[in-house]
Amino acid sequence: MKAAQQTIQQIQRALRKVAEKFPSAADPVLTDIHLQVKPESGELLAYNDDMNELTRIVVDQWLEPTDEDLYEVAAVAIKQSIVGMKETIESMSILHPFSFVMMGEDGETLQDVYLVDDDAMILDTELLKGLNEELDQFLRELMRL
């Protein structure tokens, strides 16, 4: 299931609410942003490291039953939403590096959705698919020369 434009807008609205809690002019704090998707209600909740709720929204598209893994669908939509408002996200008064972390229903970390850092970058797993095969092919061709 591909994220609808309305879904991206709903997530970005929630992310703007989170960013308002960390205005760029404020003293930087040390925290990550933890995101939790609740499949039964379609909610997206955002927390700081102390598990204080920053915001919550209901994503209409996530209320529809689907055969796909909602956590994977949600992670892709959240990444897309963050990239669409990268400047706002990176100017939040949170000490770098910090992450947007996807949590499961029990609070366990499922994945780092997005890393904000001046020097590092997390590569998307979709980007890395087939990389080993491509490198092996490159080395075979290089050895023939």
Backbone as a ProteinNet text record, in pm:
[ID]
protein_1_A
[PRIMARY]
MKAAQQTIQQIQRALRKVAEKFPSAADPVLTDIHLQVKPESGELLAYNDDMNELTRIVVDQWLEPTDEDLYEVAAVAIKQSIVGMKETIESMSILHPFSFVMMGEDGETLQDVYLVDDDAMILDTELLKGLNEELDQFLRELMRL
[TERTIARY]
84.7	0	89.7	72.3	148.6	76.3	154.8	96.9	26.7	-96.5	-171.8	-118.3	-142.2	-97	-156.8	-281	-345.6	-270.1	-222.4	-146.2	-16.9	54	178.9	149.7	42.3	6.5	-28.1	-98.8	-133.7	-7.5	84.7	208.9	291.7	299	375.2	313.9	183.1	116.7	160.7	166.6	211.9	358.6	440.7	582.5	603.3	518.7	527.4	494.2	396.8	362.9	481.3	551.2	670.7	777	798.8	900.4	869.2	741.8	704.1	747.7	759.9	802.7	953.2	1025.1	1170.9	1208.5	1165.6	1195.9	1346.4	1389.1	1532.5	1600.7	1527.4	1587	1607.2	1549	1558.6	1692.2	1726.4	1847.6	1829.2	1929.7	1918.1	1905.4	1825.4	1806.9	1859.3	1883	1930.5	1813.3	1767.1	1656.3	1648.6	1578.9	1537.2	1386.4	1329.9	1184.7	1140.1	1056.3	1006.8	865.7	845.2	716.3	654.4	528.1	457.8	329.5	310.9	189.2	102.4	-24.5	-119.8	-214.3	-195.3	-275	-425.5	-465.3	-608.3	-682	-609.6	-674.8	-623.8	-517.6	-460.1	-386.1	-353.9	-287.8	-137	-80.8	63.3	91.1	172.7	208.7	356.3	393.5	533.5	569.3	685.7	734.1	878.4	920.9	1062.8	1127.5	1254.5	1324.5	1263.3	1200.1	1137.5	997.5	959.9	829	715.1	746.5	642.7	582.4	451.6	385.1	399.8	444.1	459.6	337.4	282.8	162.5	106.4	-17.2	-79.5	-179.2	-188.7	-284.9	-343.8	-455.2	-511.9	-489	-425.1	-399.6	-510.7	-596.1	-714.6	-681.7	-577.5	-541.3	-503.2	-451.8	-409.6	-526.4	-646.1	-764.9	-819.4	-783.2	-830.4	-752.9	-823.5	-751.2	-667	-551.2	-460.8	-384.8	-337.9	-258.2	-111.9	-72.6	66.6	96.8	224.7	269	257.6	170	145.1	271.8	357.6	479.5	571.9	584.2	667.4	605.6	475.1	403.9	417.6	400.9	411.3	552.3	654.5	793.2	824.6	779	802.2	732.3	608.1	532.9	598.5	647.7	712.7	842.8	922.8	1046.1	1014.5	914.6	875.6	830.5	758.5	710.7	826.6	921.8	1037.2	1120.5	1145.7	1225.1	1156.7	1024.6	949.9	958.3	1001.3	1014.7	1149.2	1250.7	1384.5	1440.4	1424.6	1479.7	1418.9	1288.2	1220.7	1270.9	1281.7	1325.2	1468.3	1556	1696.9	1725.4	1631.3	1652.9	1592.9	1535.7	1480.4	1593.1	1561.5	1663.5	1689.3	1729.5	1769.2	1915.1	1996.5	2138.5	2157.3	2243.7	2274.1	2381.3	2380.3	2282.1	2158.9	2044.9	1924.2	1848.2	1762.6	1692	1541.3	1471.8	1330.6	1326.5	1276.2	1280.3	1138.4	1116.3	986.5	981.7	875.4	856.5	737.7	744.2	631.3	531.6	426	321.3	370.1	472.9	525.7	640.3	668.3	774.4	910.7	920.6	1050	1084	1211.6	1256.9	1248.2	1179.3	1168.6	1274.3	1294.2	1395.4	1416.6	1535.2	1559.9	1502.8	1406.4	1340.6	1422.3	1482.7	1556.8	1658.2	1779.5	1886.4	1918.5	1921.1	1959.7	2099.2	2195.2	2333.6	2404.6	2503.2	2576.9	2675.8	2719.1	2826.1	2786.7	2672.1	2636.7	2502.2	2479	2353.6	2319.9	2192.5	2147.5	2094	2146.4	2100.4	1976.4	1880.6	1757.2	1785.6	1719.9	1742.8	1702.8	1607.1	1569	1685.2	1760.9	1875.8	1984.6	1995.2	2101.5	2066.1	1940	1901.1	1982.1	2039.7	2115	2256.2	2297.8	2431.1	2539.9	2522.8	2623.4	2641.1	2530.6	2538.1	2607.7	2575.6	2638.8	2788.8	2827.8	2970.9	3042.5	2977.5	3037.5	3058	2957.7	2967.2	3079.7	3090.1	3195.1	3332.9	3349.6	3479	3513.7	3413.9	3439	3486.9	3421.3	3461.4	3598.4	3627.5	3756.4	3869.5	3841.7	3942.6	3971.7	3878.5	3899.5	3991	4003.3	4085.9	4230.8
-116.6	0	123.5	208.6	332.8	440.3	523.9	629.6	732.5	762.4	865.1	1002.3	1099.4	1235.6	1285.8	1248.5	1288.2	1229.8	1105.7	1042.5	1118.5	1153.8	1230.6	1363.7	1430.4	1558.8	1542.6	1434.9	1411.2	1387.8	1308.9	1281.8	1409.7	1488	1613	1710.6	1711.9	1797.2	1755.7	1625.6	1576.6	1611.3	1597.1	1629.9	1779.7	1863.1	2006.7	2035.7	1962.3	1978.4	1939	1833.5	1792.2	1900.8	1952.2	2055.6	2181.8	2213.6	2331.1	2316.9	2194.3	2171.4	2186.9	2191.9	2208	2321.5	2445.9	2557.7	2579.5	2620.4	2634	2734.9	2832.1	2933.7	2883.9	2771.6	2719.8	2650.2	2630	2555.1	2410.2	2354.6	2216.8	2116.7	2015.5	1907.2	1778.3	1681.1	1551.2	1453.7	1414.8	1319.7	1262.4	1154.7	1101.9	1117.8	1103.7	1107.1	963.6	911.8	774.8	778.9	702	698.6	560.8	561.1	435	434.7	328.5	310.5	208.9	243.1	151.4	99.3	-25.6	-80.2	-81	-105.5	-115.8	17.3	128.2	259.4	348.8	307.3	388.5	510.2	510.5	626.2	622.6	741.2	762	850	800.5	874.7	906.9	1024.3	1065.8	1092.6	1040.9	1055.9	1105	1163	1192.8	1074.5	1085.7	974.5	936.1	1031.7	1003.7	946.3	916.7	862.9	958.3	1088.7	1190.4	1209.3	1202.3	1214.3	1356.4	1367.2	1496.4	1530	1430	1449.7	1314.3	1315.3	1193.9	1234.5	1151.3	1174.1	1039.2	1044	925.3	939.7	839.8	838.7	757.3	824.7	760.8	637.5	644.5	534.1	409.3	425.5	312.1	242.1	301.2	237.6	129.7	137.5	40.5	-89.6	-202.8	-330.2	-357.6	-416.9	-447.7	-575.4	-642.9	-764	-730	-607.5	-566.4	-535	-539.2	-507	-356.1	-317	-175.2	-102.5	-169.7	-103.6	-66.2	-152.7	-122	-9.5	-16.7	87.7	221	219.1	341.3	398.5	311.8	358.6	428.7	373.2	435.3	571.4	577.6	704.4	808.7	766.3	859.6	912.5	823.7	868.2	971.2	940	1030.9	1165.5	1162.6	1286.2	1368.4	1302	1371.8	1434.6	1360.6	1413.2	1536	1536.2	1648.9	1774.2	1759.8	1876.9	1872.9	1829.5	1808	1931.5	2048.3	2170.5	2195.6	2179.3	2198.5	2097.2	1972.3	1864.8	1888.7	1924.5	1940	2066.5	2159.8	2283.1	2275.8	2161.9	2148.1	2159.4	2209.6	2229.7	2099.8	1999	1870.7	1850.3	1809.7	1788.8	1680.9	1709.3	1612.8	1518	1394.2	1327.3	1286.7	1283.2	1227.3	1150.8	1062.7	972.8	979.7	943.5	910.9	758.5	704.2	560.8	505.4	400.5	333.8	230	238.2	143.5	53.3	-67.4	-158.3	-127.2	-205.5	-181.5	-198.7	-281.6	-304.9	-210	-113.8	-17.6	-61.7	-179.6	-225.2	-151.2	-126.5	-56.9	-150.1	-106.2	-184	-142.1	-8.9	39.7	189.3	234.5	377.6	420.6	510.9	555.5	662.7	752.1	864.4	913.1	938.4	989.3	1131.8	1221.4	1359.9	1378.3	1399.3	1417.6	1494.9	1571.7	1650.4	1564.9	1452.4	1373.9	1234.5	1184.7	1045.7	1038	923	901.6	752.9	722.7	583.8	559.5	455.7	422.8	335.6	363.5	289.1	146.5	48.3	-91.3	-118	-44.5	-60	-22.1	77	121.1	14.2	-61.4	-159.7	-296.4	-318.2	-447.4	-474.2	-594.9	-634.2	-579.4	-504.7	-445.2	-552.5	-658.1	-765.4	-827.3	-854.5	-914.8	-821.6	-693.3	-596.7	-587.6	-588.7	-583.6	-710.7	-825.7	-951.1	-949.2	-902.5	-893.7	-798.5	-685.8	-588.4	-650.3	-723.1	-785.5	-893	-973.4	-1075.5	-1010.7	-901.5	-832.8	-767.9	-717.1	-655	-758.9	-878	-984.4	-1035.5	-1023.4	-1067.2	-972.6	-849.3	-751.2	-774.1
0	0	0	-96.2	-106.3	-25.1	40	122.3	34.8	68.9	-1.7	37.2	-47.5	-19	112.3	139.9	265.5	385.6	372.3	479.6	505.6	400.4	413.9	482.5	442.8	503.5	651.3	687.2	826.9	910.6	857.3	929.8	942.3	835.2	840.8	940.9	952.1	1051.4	1192.2	1216.9	1347	1370.6	1268.2	1281.9	1307.2	1247.9	1275.7	1421.5	1477.1	1619.1	1707	1668.3	1741.6	1729.6	1609.7	1587.3	1667.6	1686.4	1765.9	1911.3	1958.4	2096.7	2112.1	1997.9	1996.7	1902.1	1933.4	1842.3	1830.2	1712.5	1685	1776.1	1829.1	1915.7	2059.2	2095.1	2231.9	2254	2380.9	2414.7	2369.9	2303.9	2255.5	2370.3	2347.1	2443.1	2380.8	2466.1	2421.3	2424.3	2309.3	2300.1	2159.5	2145.8	2016.9	2011	1894.2	1878.6	1851.6	1938.3	1927.1	1869.8	1764.8	1696.2	1713.8	1751.9	1772.6	1690.5	1614.7	1535.1	1607	1622.6	1685.4	1577.8	1535	1424.4	1451.1	1575	1603.3	1593.7	1613.1	1609.3	1495.9	1427	1320.4	1371.9	1500.1	1560.2	1537.5	1529.1	1530.1	1651.1	1742.4	1862.7	1858.3	1907	1913	2059	2100.5	2236.8	2235.6	2348.6	2366.5	2437.5	2475.9	2542	2676.5	2742.3	2871.9	2856	2731.8	2696.3	2732.8	2730	2741	2602.8	2594.6	2465.3	2412.3	2288.4	2222.6	2137.9	2070.7	1990.3	1951.2	1903.6	1849.4	1742.5	1641.1	1534	1493	1424.1	1362	1212	1154.4	1010.4	946.2	872.4	814.9	732.4	651.9	563.9	643.7	764.6	845.6	914.1	904.9	960.6	868.2	740.4	642.4	657.8	662.1	673.9	549.4	571.9	461.8	493.2	389.7	408.6	434.6	406.4	422.1	568.4	602.4	737.4	759.2	850	874.3	918.8	993.7	1041.8	926	829.3	712.6	629.9	609.2	534.1	606	737.9	817.2	813.3	822.2	819.6	688.2	577.6	447	440.1	487.2	484.8	574.9	689.7	782.3	722.3	661.5	595.3	487	407.6	299.2	356.5	465.9	529.5	584.1	647.5	704	593.8	488.4	376.8	317.3	313.6	259	343.9	468.2	555.9	629.5	556.2	609.5	681.7	624.1	684.2	822.2	835.1	964.1	1065.5	1024.1	1113.6	1161.3	1070.7	1106	1185.4	1188.5	1265.5	1405.8	1442.4	1577.2	1679.7	1798	1901.6	1978.6	1904	1961	1921	2018.4	1991.1	1885.8	1789	1684.1	1734.8	1700	1617	1698.4	1631.9	1691.7	1585.7	1632.5	1541.5	1561.2	1456.4	1464.7	1469.5	1578.2	1603.2	1601.4	1523.3	1518.5	1629.2	1710.3	1819.8	1789.7	1843.1	1835.4	1945.9	1951.5	2050.7	2194.4	2214.2	2348.2	2383	2295.2	2320.2	2272.5	2210.1	2159.6	2030.9	2010.2	1890.4	1771.2	1666.6	1543.9	1443	1429.5	1336.1	1355.1	1315	1305.7	1171.8	1176.7	1054.4	985	1064.2	1005	1107	1062	1146.9	1104.8	1201.4	1175.3	1232.5	1142.9	1183.3	1073.2	1112.6	1015	936.8	995.3	935	889.3	933.3	902.9	832.8	770.3	700.1	708.5	733	728.5	588.9	524.4	390.7	400.5	316.9	312	265.9	327.1	290.3	146.1	93.1	-48.1	-138.6	-98.6	-176.3	-178.6	-70.4	-57.7	-116.2	-153.2	-209.3	-335.6	-342.9	-461.2	-465.8	-365	-366.1	-367.6	-288.4	-286.2	-423.3	-491.2	-623.9	-722.8	-715.1	-805.3	-779	-652.2	-619.4	-664.7	-644.8	-691.5	-842	-915.4	-1061.2	-1102	-1034.8	-1063.5	-1041.6	-931.2	-902.7	-1004.6	-1046	-1149.6	-1277.8	-1317.1	-1440.4	-1424.6	-1308.7	-1283	-1287.9	-1236.4	-1235.8	-1376.8	-1468.9	-1607.5	-1683.7	-1638.9	-1710.3	-1691.4
[MASK]
+++++++++++++++++++++++++++++++++++++++++++++++++++++++++++++++++++++++++++++++++++++++++++++++++++++++++++++++++++++++++++++++++++++++++++++++++

